[in-house]
């Protein structure tokens, strides 16, 4: 890391163009962007250009954070935009790892990385070894656009939902309490997307299925809640609907209050169309992108609805099912775009496969490039708006937070590497390292030299324009001899 940008470029040219004659030239690995994303990025680039042209013609614009999210996604994983240079200590191999956009909106690569990193940290360092239940809250269609626009109001709604769950646990869930004692714990994940990339603001809440109470020494003791019944969920959804509507009315958003729309706000139009499942394009403004069947599905167990509000609390894992809790954490943290469900068509459109068929038999939806970018722009959260909220004993400042956390777990790497990855020391970065995350997620140790197995070291981090010089040197060195047998003079 002590190199300037000019020095690694010059070193790369010397090493690649004129290597030492007494040693074998090292091999190189270029970790370029995922092949499945290449076609998707082409479609997004075409749709983004069409959207900007249409907005310029109308004299309107999108907020800067939406443009920034789009442009960073198009440059995500591009070696020309920046990379980390890893080198074998014995000079056998070099690897260029590209930088990523780290976007919070829709990037499948960065969203998948964040999902794996955060879910692993929850299991190892946050969630106690107790039962965990998922409680999913959805709001009526007219409220989704409002909550998507106002991050502060959405935070208050999430806190209201969490308070109602805590109230039920203290009064009915754990027997022997007076309704005021007992400390809950929860992690609320705000998801902004639906199965068809529609704007569907809802909350996935991982709730500790019980309460921590103080013993004689004021230490936390776990008390498991009784089994949830259908009547409990019915009462919970009624109270959530009433309390949330009361909160919205106090903030000036009663059921009969008209929505104030800014005619110059292009993002508001995109979000309104994404909530309704319509296209915001001028030539298809009245057409629906999705089609809903006329037959309603029955509600699953431990699921209830009231005035458009829905609560589902049927998924629970016991204290010993840590693998199941980890899968549940990955599910609630999943990104909006999943490349395995997307198929790029030849006319710069994409087909999105549904997770399950609709009641009318529909199994997939097709979006043009412009329609896809309109949906993606509507999904971008506003800056500085938290999408994960910690509550109760899982909040960092709670007095019992350090007492209920699980003990640290060591993560072993393959024997071919000569180091062991352990829990991060206190005071270091909260992000998991690239090599450790690859090993924990896919079982692949990316920092190991493929020739000798030694752990490669970070040599430099390059940014444009130095990246272009390095890549040009690599392309020149990668050219082989001309066709034919050079020894025979052909």
N, C-alpha and C positions, 0 to 999 in steps of 0.2 A: 504493500500500500504506500510505500515511500516514494514511488515513481511519479514524476509529472507525466502529462499526457504525451509530450514529445518523445521522452526516453523509451517507453515501451514500444512505440511505433518504430523507432530507429532500431531497437533491439530485434524486433520481429523481422525487419528487412534483412539484417545481418544474418540472423539464424536461418531464415528460409531461403534466401538467395545464395548466400555463400556459407554453407555449414562447414564445420570443421571436418577435414578429411579423415581424421583418425577415429571418428565415432559415427554411429549410424544416425541419420536424420530422424528427429522425433516425429511421432504421429500426432495428428490433430483431430479433435472432435468438435463439431459445431452444433450446439444445442439450439437449433432453430425452432420456430413456432410450431405448434401442433399441426400435423397435416390436415386434421379434420376441421381446423379453423380457417384454412386458407380460402376455401370457397365461401364460407360465411363472411369473412372480412371483405371479400370482393363484392358481395351483395350489399353489405352495410355501407361500403364506400360509395357504391352507386346510389343507394337510397339516400345517404346523407347529402350527396351533391344535389340530388333532385329536391330534397326538402329545403336546402338552403336557397336554391334557385326559386322555388315557389314562395318562400317567405320574403326574399328580396323583391320579388315582383309585387307582393302585397304590401311592402313597406313595413314588415314586422320582423321580429327577431326573437330568438330564444335566450334564456338567461345564460350568462357566461359559464356556469358550472355544467350545463348540458353540453355546450360546445366542447368544453375541456374533457368531459367524459368520453365523448365520441372520438375526438382526435387522439386521446391517449390510448383508447382501445385499438384504433387502427394501427398504432405504432407499437402495441404490446408484443413482446417476443421478437422484435426485429433487431438483429445484431447491429444494424447500422445506427440504431437509436441509443446504443449503449450496451456494454457487457462487462462481466467479471472474467478475468483471465486467471485460470487455475493451471498450475504447472507441477509436474512430478519433480520431487527433490533430486531424482537421479537423471533427469533430462530425457525420460522415455516418452512422455506424453504431455500434451497440452490440451486444455478444454476451454472453450469460450461459452459462457452461460449468459444469455441475453437478459436484460432487465425487463421488468413487467410493469404494467400500468397501475396495478394495485387499485383498480377502480371498484367502487362500491355498488355500481348500478347493475350491470348485466354481463360483464366479461366472464365467460365460463372458466377460463384458465385461472384467473386470480380469485374468482369466487370459489372454485374447487379447492385451491390452496388454502384460502381462508377457512373454509369449512373443515378441512382435515386438521389444520393447525389448532383452531379454536376448540373443536370437539375433543382432540387429544388432550389439550390443556384442561378442559373441564373435567375429564375423567381422572387425570393425574393430580390436579391441584385444586379443584374447586368443589365438585359434587361429593358430599359425604357418602359413606358406604351405607346408605339407607334406601328405602323404596322411593322411586321417582314416578310421578304421574304427569302425563301431558294433558293440558287443558287448552283447547283451541277456541278462540273467540272470533266470531265474524259479526260484521255490522251491516245494516241495511244498505241497499244500493245508493240511495240519495246521500248517505253519510260518508261513503268511501271517497268521493271526490273532495269533500270538505276536509277530511282527515289527511288526505294526501297533500293538500295544499298548506296545512298549518301544522308544523312539527311540534310546536309547543302545546297545542290543543290535543294532538295525538298522544303526547306524553302524559297529559292529565287523564285521558281516557284509559290508558294502560294502567296507571296507578289506581284508578277507580276499580278496574277489573281485578287487580291484585288484592285490593282491600276487601272486596266481596269474597274472594276465595279464602283469605285469612279469617274473615268473620265466620264463615261456615266451619272452618277447621276448629276454631276456638269454641264455638257454641255447640256444634253438633258432631264434628269429626272425631275429636279425642274426648273420651269419657273421663269424668272426674275433674274437669276444669271449670272455673267460674265464668268463663266467657271472655276474660281479659288477659289471662296469663298464657304463656306459651309463645315461642318465637318461631315463625315460619321461615321458609326459604324458597326462593323462586328465581328463575331466569326467564325473562320475557324477550322473545325474538319477534320483531316487527317485520312481516313479509309484505311486500307491495305487489306481488305478482300472482296471477292465477295460472291454471293449467294451459291456457291458450295465450299467455303473455298479456292478458288483460290486466288493467289496474285494479287490483283487489286487495285493499289494505285489511289485513287481519293479523291476529296475534297468536303465536304459539308460545305457551307458557309451560316450562318445566317446573313442576311444583314438588317439593319434598312432601311425600304422602304422610304427613304427620307434623308434630311440633317438637321443638326442643324446650324443655322446662328445666328450671334450676333446682338442683338438689340442696342438701343441707349446707354444702360448701360453696354454693352459688356456681357450681359447674354445670354445663349443659348435659341433660340426659334425654335420649330420644324416646318419644312416645308415638307409636304407629297409629294412624287413623283407622277407624273401622272401615269396612267395605262400603264403597259408594253404592247408592241405590238410585233408581230412576227418579224417584221423588226428590232426591237431593239435587239432581241436575235440573229438574223442572223448577224448583224454587230458586236455584242460583241464576238461571237465565232470566227469570222475572225480575229479580233484584238488579241484575246487571243492566237490563234494558231500562228500568226506571231510573237508576242512578246516573247512567250515561246521558239519557235524555234530559234529566234535571241539570246536569253539568253543562250540556250544550245550550240549554235555555238560558242559564246564567251568563254564558258567554255571548249571548245575542244570536244564537243559532237555533231558535225554536222551530217546531215542525212547520209552522206557517210563515216563517221568515223567508223572504226571497233571497236568493244567492246573488251576491254582488260580483258581476263579471266585468273584467277590464277588456274592452274590445281590442286593445293593442297587445294583450298578453297571449302570445301564440302557445305557450306551454299549457295554459288553462284549457284551450281548445283541444289540444292533444290528449290531456288527461281526461277531459270530459268524454271524448270519443272512446278512449281506452277503457273507461269504466263501463260504458254502454255496449262495448264490443263492436263499435262502428269504425269506419275509416274516416279520418279527418281530411283526406285529400279533396280538393275542390271538385274533381270530376266524379268522385264516388262518395260524396259526403253523406248521402242518404242511404247507402247500402250497408248492410251488416256484414262484418267479416265472419262472425260466428253465427250459428243457428241453434236455438234451444228447442229440444223436443217438448211435446205437449204432455208427456206422461211424467209425473213426479215420482222420484224414488223414495221408498220408505226410509225413515231415519234409522241409523244404526243404534245399537244399545248404548245407554248412557249418553244420549244426544237429545237435545231439546231446543225448540225455537219459540221465540216470542217477539212479535212485532218486527220481524226482520232480523233480530239478533239471534245468534245460534251459539250454543255451548256444547262442545264434545269432550268428554272426559273418560273415554273408554280404553285408553292405552296406558298401561302401568307396568313397571318392571320392579321386581323385588330387589332386596339389597345385594344379593349375590349375582344378579344378572348384569354384571358390569359391561359385558359385550353388547347386550341389548340396549343398555342405556347409551353406550357409545354410538350405536347405529341410530338411535332416536335423536341424539345430539346432531349427528350429521344430517339427518332428515330435516330438522328445523332450521339448519344453517345452510341448506343447499342453495346453489345459485339459481337465478331465474332462467338462464339458458343452459340447456343440456344438449351437447352435440350429438349424443346417441339418439335423440328423438328428432333431430333436424336432418332434412335431406335437401341439399341444394340442387335445384333444377336448372336446366340449360338456359332458360330465359331470364336469369337473374331473379328468380323467385325461390322461395323455400317452402317445403312442406313440413309441418309440425305434427308429429304423431301424438295423439292423446294418450294419456296414461290408461284410460279405460273408455270404452265406447259410450257414446251418449245414448239416451233412450230412443232417439230416432235412427240409430245405426251409424252415426257419424264417427269415424275413427281417426280422421286427420283434418287439418285446416291448411290452406295455402295462402301465403302472403306474398304480395309483390315487394320489391325492394323498398319502395317508399312506405308501404304499409308497415313493414317490419321496423323500419327506423322510427316511424311515428310511435309504435308501441314501446320500443326501447327508450326513446326520449322521455316518454311518460313515466317510465319505471325508475328513472334516476332520482335518488333521494336528494333533498336539499343539503347543502354543506353544513357541517357541524351538527347534524341531526343524528342522535344515537339510534342505532337499529337494534341494540341489545341493552336491556335494562336489568340490573341485578337488584334483588329485594330481599329483605329479611337478613338471615344469618349469612347469606351469600353476598351481601353488599360488602365492599371492602372496608368500610368504616364501622361495621357492626362489632360490638364488644366481644362476641363469640366467634367471629369469623375465623380467626386463626385456630381456635380450639376444635372446630368441627371439620376443618379441611382434612382430606385424606393425607396419609404419609407419602412422601416422595417416592417415586418409582424410577429405578435405573433402566435405561434403554440401551441394550447391548447391540453392537454393530458386528458385522461378519469378522471372522478371524483373519481374513485376508488383510483387513485394515489393522493398523497397529495402535489404535486408540479406542476408547470407550466413550460413548456419549452419555452424559449424566444429566441430571436436572440442572437447569440454568442457575448459576450463582445469584444470590440476592443482589439486586441493584443493577443487573445487566438488562439488555433489551428484552422486551416482552415477546418478541417474535421468535419463532422457532427457526433454527438455521436451515438452509436449503438442503444440505446433505442429510440432516437428521429427519427432516420432514419426508424426504424421499424414502428413507429406510422405514419409517413408521407407517407410511401409507402403502407403499408398493413392495417393500422388502428389498429395495435396491439401494446400495450405498454409492451415491453418485460421485463422491470425492475420492474414490479408490482408483488408482492408475490401472488401466486394463492390461498393462504389460507386466509390471512387477508387483502390483497390489499395494504399493505404498500410498499414504494419504497425500493427495495433492494439496499444494499450498496456494493461497491467494497471492498472485503476483502483482496485479494492478487492476484498476477499474477505469475503463476508457469511455469517453463520451465524444460525440461528434465535435470537430471533424476528424479526430484521431481514429475513430472506429472505421471510417471509410478507407483510410490508408492501410490499416491492418488487414482488412478484408481483401483489399486489392492485392496485397502481398501474398496472402494465402491463395488467392485464385491463380496468381502467376506461378507459384511453387507447385500447385496441384496439377498443372498441365504436364502430361506425360510426353514421351518421345513420339515422333510422328509414326503413322502406321508403317508396317513393314519390318523386316529383319535388318537392323542396323549392322550386325556383324557381317552379313553377306553383301552389304553395299546396296540393298534394294531401296 
